[in-house]
Amino acid sequence: MDPMERIKERLHQRLEALPVNLLPEVERFLDSIQLQKELKGENGATIIRLGGLWAGISCSEEDIAEARREMWGSLGEDVS
């Protein structure tokens, strides 16, 4: 039996020994592992999907320029 088969067998035995009320928790844990795997890019870095974050919000060039002026307007000024 190869090492992966031994691991699967041990996991199966441990699952069988768990109380039934803990199985949903194990399932949630496995789901989280699967999700982490799906969120990893080819280089192993986590991919953060922002799709829909700005859905329904419109922002003009002037809105962006005004926000920049507000944020950076007093940069470098001595306010003391």
OpenMM code with the backbone's topology and positions (N, CA, C; nanometers):
from openmm import Vec3, app, unit

residues = "MET ASP PRO MET GLU ARG ILE LYS GLU ARG LEU HIS GLN ARG LEU GLU ALA LEU PRO VAL ASN LEU LEU PRO GLU VAL GLU ARG PHE LEU ASP SER ILE GLN LEU GLN LYS GLU LEU LYS GLY GLU ASN GLY ALA THR ILE ILE ARG LEU GLY GLY LEU TRP ALA GLY ILE SER CYS SER GLU GLU ASP ILE ALA GLU ALA ARG ARG GLU MET TRP GLY SER LEU GLY GLU ASP VAL SER".split()
positions = [
    Vec3(0.0855, -0.1177, 0.0000),
    Vec3(0.0000, 0.0000, 0.0000),
    Vec3(0.0900, 0.1239, 0.0000),
    Vec3(0.0606, 0.2181, -0.0926),
    Vec3(0.1448, 0.3380, -0.1000),
    Vec3(0.1090, 0.4345, 0.0137),
    Vec3(0.1965, 0.5323, 0.0398),
    Vec3(0.1756, 0.6234, 0.1536),
    Vec3(0.0413, 0.6985, 0.1493),
    Vec3(-0.0018, 0.7397, 0.0321),
    Vec3(-0.1287, 0.8128, 0.0226),
    Vec3(-0.2465, 0.7220, 0.0566),
    Vec3(-0.2395, 0.5996, 0.0158),
    Vec3(-0.3465, 0.5036, 0.0487),
    Vec3(-0.3516, 0.4796, 0.1998),
    Vec3(-0.2330, 0.4748, 0.2635),
    Vec3(-0.2292, 0.4575, 0.4091),
    Vec3(-0.2922, 0.5775, 0.4795),
    Vec3(-0.2626, 0.6974, 0.4291),
    Vec3(-0.3218, 0.8179, 0.4879),
    Vec3(-0.4735, 0.8145, 0.4724),
    Vec3(-0.5209, 0.7796, 0.3538),
    Vec3(-0.6652, 0.7714, 0.3302),
    Vec3(-0.7304, 0.6698, 0.4238),
    Vec3(-0.6644, 0.5591, 0.4427),
    Vec3(-0.7190, 0.4545, 0.5308),
    Vec3(-0.7258, 0.5039, 0.6755),
    Vec3(-0.6179, 0.5707, 0.7217),
    Vec3(-0.6194, 0.6244, 0.8581),
    Vec3(-0.7278, 0.7296, 0.8745),
    Vec3(-0.7424, 0.8160, 0.7753),
    Vec3(-0.8477, 0.9172, 0.7820),
    Vec3(-0.9861, 0.8531, 0.7859),
    Vec3(-1.0045, 0.7527, 0.7059),
    Vec3(-1.1331, 0.6820, 0.7044),
    Vec3(-1.1621, 0.6212, 0.8425),
    Vec3(-1.0618, 0.5600, 0.9012),
    Vec3(-1.0792, 0.5009, 1.0341),
    Vec3(-1.1131, 0.6075, 1.1381),
    Vec3(-1.0464, 0.7198, 1.1303),
    Vec3(-1.0724, 0.8276, 1.2268),
    Vec3(-1.2116, 0.8860, 1.2075),
    Vec3(-1.2556, 0.8996, 1.0825),
    Vec3(-1.3914, 0.9481, 1.0568),
    Vec3(-1.4948, 0.8517, 1.1132),
    Vec3(-1.4715, 0.7249, 1.0943),
    Vec3(-1.5642, 0.6241, 1.1457),
    Vec3(-1.5723, 0.6282, 1.2985),
    Vec3(-1.4624, 0.6663, 1.3631),
    Vec3(-1.4593, 0.6680, 1.5097),
    Vec3(-1.5191, 0.7962, 1.5691),
    Vec3(-1.5369, 0.8989, 1.4868),
    Vec3(-1.5903, 1.0260, 1.5379),
    Vec3(-1.7383, 1.0150, 1.5717),
    Vec3(-1.7812, 1.0895, 1.6720),
    Vec3(-1.9250, 1.0974, 1.6984),
    Vec3(-1.9953, 1.1639, 1.5791),
    Vec3(-2.1132, 1.1191, 1.5488),
    Vec3(-2.1883, 1.1680, 1.4322),
    Vec3(-2.2094, 1.3187, 1.4376),
    Vec3(-2.2269, 1.3735, 1.5563),
    Vec3(-2.2533, 1.5173, 1.5662),
    Vec3(-2.1334, 1.6038, 1.5257),
    Vec3(-2.0135, 1.5457, 1.5158),
    Vec3(-1.8952, 1.6213, 1.4741),
    Vec3(-1.8713, 1.6172, 1.3230),
    Vec3(-1.9427, 1.5315, 1.2526),
    Vec3(-1.9209, 1.5192, 1.1091),
    Vec3(-1.9477, 1.6486, 1.0319),
    Vec3(-2.0512, 1.7273, 1.0654),
    Vec3(-2.0684, 1.8545, 0.9940),
    Vec3(-1.9484, 1.9485, 1.0104),
    Vec3(-1.8873, 1.9472, 1.1263),
    Vec3(-1.7687, 2.0313, 1.1486),
    Vec3(-1.6527, 1.9849, 1.0606),
    Vec3(-1.6349, 1.8553, 1.0489),
    Vec3(-1.5304, 1.8009, 0.9618),
    Vec3(-1.5590, 1.8403, 0.8174),
    Vec3(-1.6854, 1.8325, 0.7788),
    Vec3(-1.7218, 1.8691, 0.6416),
    Vec3(-1.6918, 2.0167, 0.6150),
    Vec3(-1.7224, 2.1057, 0.7107),
    Vec3(-1.6922, 2.2484, 0.6942),
    Vec3(-1.5415, 2.2703, 0.6819),
    Vec3(-1.4653, 2.1958, 0.7607),
    Vec3(-1.3199, 2.2066, 0.7534),
    Vec3(-1.2690, 2.1654, 0.6152),
    Vec3(-1.3203, 2.0547, 0.5647),
    Vec3(-1.2796, 2.0092, 0.4316),
    Vec3(-1.3213, 2.1088, 0.3240),
    Vec3(-1.4396, 2.1676, 0.3403),
    Vec3(-1.4843, 2.2707, 0.2461),
    Vec3(-1.3896, 2.3899, 0.2470),
    Vec3(-1.3432, 2.4298, 0.3658),
    Vec3(-1.2524, 2.5445, 0.3741),
    Vec3(-1.1177, 2.5121, 0.3082),
    Vec3(-1.0708, 2.3894, 0.3229),
    Vec3(-0.9466, 2.3487, 0.2567),
    Vec3(-0.9645, 2.3536, 0.1054),
    Vec3(-1.0772, 2.3044, 0.0570),
    Vec3(-1.1044, 2.3056, -0.0865),
    Vec3(-1.1106, 2.4492, -0.1383),
    Vec3(-1.1753, 2.5381, -0.0644),
    Vec3(-1.1852, 2.6772, -0.1052),
    Vec3(-1.0474, 2.7422, -0.1105),
    Vec3(-0.9644, 2.7158, -0.0105),
    Vec3(-0.8285, 2.7704, -0.0118),
    Vec3(-0.7527, 2.7219, -0.1347),
    Vec3(-0.7706, 2.5966, -0.1689),
    Vec3(-0.7042, 2.5402, -0.2868),
    Vec3(-0.7510, 2.6109, -0.4130),
    Vec3(-0.8813, 2.6381, -0.4211),
    Vec3(-0.9364, 2.7045, -0.5393),
    Vec3(-0.8920, 2.8497, -0.5490),
    Vec3(-0.8612, 2.9129, -0.4359),
    Vec3(-0.8217, 3.0533, -0.4353),
    Vec3(-0.6728, 3.0740, -0.4576),
    Vec3(-0.5985, 2.9665, -0.4699),
    Vec3(-0.4546, 2.9785, -0.4932),
    Vec3(-0.4276, 2.9906, -0.6430),
    Vec3(-0.3377, 3.0812, -0.6775),
    Vec3(-0.2959, 3.0960, -0.8156),
    Vec3(-0.1922, 2.9910, -0.8511),
    Vec3(-0.1442, 2.9981, -0.9739),
    Vec3(-0.0449, 2.9005, -1.0197),
    Vec3(0.0845, 2.9093, -0.9396),
    Vec3(0.1187, 3.0292, -0.8929),
    Vec3(0.2431, 3.0461, -0.8176),
    Vec3(0.2239, 3.0248, -0.6680),
    Vec3(0.1028, 2.9851, -0.6258),
    Vec3(0.0767, 2.9586, -0.4855),
    Vec3(0.0253, 3.0785, -0.4078),
    Vec3(0.0234, 3.1960, -0.4731),
    Vec3(-0.0264, 3.3162, -0.4055),
    Vec3(-0.1785, 3.3129, -0.4010),
    Vec3(-0.2344, 3.3690, -0.2959),
    Vec3(-0.3791, 3.3734, -0.2822),
    Vec3(-0.4371, 3.4744, -0.3800),
    Vec3(-0.5409, 3.4338, -0.4495),
    Vec3(-0.6110, 3.5214, -0.5422),
    Vec3(-0.7316, 3.5774, -0.4689),
    Vec3(-0.7436, 3.7081, -0.4686),
    Vec3(-0.8586, 3.7723, -0.4063),
    Vec3(-0.9471, 3.8248, -0.5177),
    Vec3(-1.0666, 3.7681, -0.5284),
    Vec3(-1.1580, 3.8089, -0.6325),
    Vec3(-1.2441, 3.9249, -0.5827),
    Vec3(-1.2397, 4.0350, -0.6552),
    Vec3(-1.3137, 4.1532, -0.6157),
    Vec3(-1.4331, 4.1790, -0.7068),
    Vec3(-1.4654, 4.0830, -0.7887),
    Vec3(-1.5773, 4.0995, -0.8806),
    Vec3(-1.7039, 4.1382, -0.8073),
    Vec3(-1.7708, 4.2398, -0.8577),
    Vec3(-1.8952, 4.2843, -0.7978),
    Vec3(-1.8773, 4.3839, -0.6855),
    Vec3(-1.7553, 4.4103, -0.6459),
    Vec3(-1.7306, 4.5013, -0.5353),
    Vec3(-1.7854, 4.6405, -0.5651),
    Vec3(-1.7699, 4.6846, -0.6896),
    Vec3(-1.8142, 4.8180, -0.7290),
    Vec3(-1.9428, 4.8133, -0.8113),
    Vec3(-2.0118, 4.7007, -0.8106),
    Vec3(-2.1350, 4.6882, -0.8895),
    Vec3(-2.2358, 4.7938, -0.8471),
    Vec3(-2.2940, 4.8603, -0.9456),
    Vec3(-2.3965, 4.9599, -0.9191),
    Vec3(-2.3426, 5.0966, -0.8800),
    Vec3(-2.2121, 5.1132, -0.8773),
    Vec3(-2.1537, 5.2421, -0.8410),
    Vec3(-2.0893, 5.3017, -0.9649),
    Vec3(-2.1283, 5.4227, -0.9960),
    Vec3(-2.0657, 5.4897, -1.1097),
    Vec3(-1.9729, 5.5978, -1.0563),
    Vec3(-1.8620, 5.6151, -1.1214),
    Vec3(-1.7604, 5.7087, -1.0759),
    Vec3(-1.7008, 5.7758, -1.1989),
    Vec3(-1.7185, 5.9063, -1.2093),
    Vec3(-1.6666, 5.9788, -1.3251),
    Vec3(-1.5205, 6.0172, -1.3024),
    Vec3(-1.4573, 6.0626, -1.4082),
    Vec3(-1.3192, 6.1105, -1.3974),
    Vec3(-1.3117, 6.2286, -1.3003),
    Vec3(-1.4134, 6.3147, -1.3054),
    Vec3(-1.4157, 6.4304, -1.2148),
    Vec3(-1.4285, 6.3863, -1.0690),
    Vec3(-1.5100, 6.2816, -1.0426),
    Vec3(-1.5223, 6.2290, -0.9065),
    Vec3(-1.3868, 6.1814, -0.8551),
    Vec3(-1.3141, 6.1123, -0.9405),
    Vec3(-1.1816, 6.0610, -0.9027),
    Vec3(-1.0855, 6.1766, -0.8779),
    Vec3(-1.0862, 6.2763, -0.9672),
    Vec3(-0.9976, 6.3919, -0.9516),
    Vec3(-1.0284, 6.4666, -0.8225),
    Vec3(-1.1557, 6.4845, -0.7895),
    Vec3(-1.1940, 6.5529, -0.6664),
    Vec3(-1.1472, 6.4756, -0.5436),
    Vec3(-1.1641, 6.3434, -0.5460),
    Vec3(-1.1194, 6.2609, -0.4335),
    Vec3(-0.9687, 6.2719, -0.4152),
    Vec3(-0.8959, 6.2745, -0.5260),
    Vec3(-0.7496, 6.2889, -0.5178),
    Vec3(-0.7119, 6.4240, -0.4580),
    Vec3(-0.7821, 6.5290, -0.5019),
    Vec3(-0.7526, 6.6622, -0.4472),
    Vec3(-0.7789, 6.6659, -0.2969),
    Vec3(-0.8880, 6.6036, -0.2548),
    Vec3(-0.9205, 6.6015, -0.1115),
    Vec3(-0.8157, 6.5243, -0.0316),
    Vec3(-0.7714, 6.4118, -0.0863),
    Vec3(-0.6750, 6.3278, -0.0132),
    Vec3(-0.5364, 6.3892, -0.0105),
    Vec3(-0.4927, 6.4456, -0.1235),
    Vec3(-0.3552, 6.4893, -0.1359),
    Vec3(-0.3398, 6.6409, -0.1315),
    Vec3(-0.4477, 6.7143, -0.1170),
    Vec3(-0.4445, 6.8601, -0.1250),
    Vec3(-0.3493, 6.9272, -0.0290),
    Vec3(-0.3403, 6.8818, 0.0925),
    Vec3(-0.2550, 6.9499, 0.1914),
    Vec3(-0.1261, 6.8733, 0.2191),
    Vec3(-0.0931, 6.7820, 0.1324),
    Vec3(0.0294, 6.7031, 0.1511),
    Vec3(0.1506, 6.7950, 0.1507),
    Vec3(0.2280, 6.7845, 0.2544),
    Vec3(0.3521, 6.8609, 0.2637),
    Vec3(0.3373, 6.9953, 0.3306),
    Vec3(0.2144, 7.0358, 0.3606),
    Vec3(0.1943, 7.1645, 0.4272),
    Vec3(0.2130, 7.1475, 0.5772),
    Vec3(0.2660, 7.2474, 0.6399),
    Vec3(0.2836, 7.2467, 0.7845),
    Vec3(0.1537, 7.2969, 0.8465),
    Vec3(0.0858, 7.2097, 0.9215),
    Vec3(-0.0437, 7.2459, 0.9794),
    Vec3(-0.0345, 7.2831, 1.1267),
    Vec3(0.0851, 7.3070, 1.1793),
    Vec3(0.0995, 7.3391, 1.3216),
    Vec3(0.0720, 7.4831, 1.3522),
] * unit.nanometer
topology = app.Topology()
chain = topology.addChain("A")
for resn in residues:
    res = topology.addResidue(resn, chain)
    for name in ("N", "CA", "C"):
        topology.addAtom(name, app.Element.getBySymbol(name[0]), res)
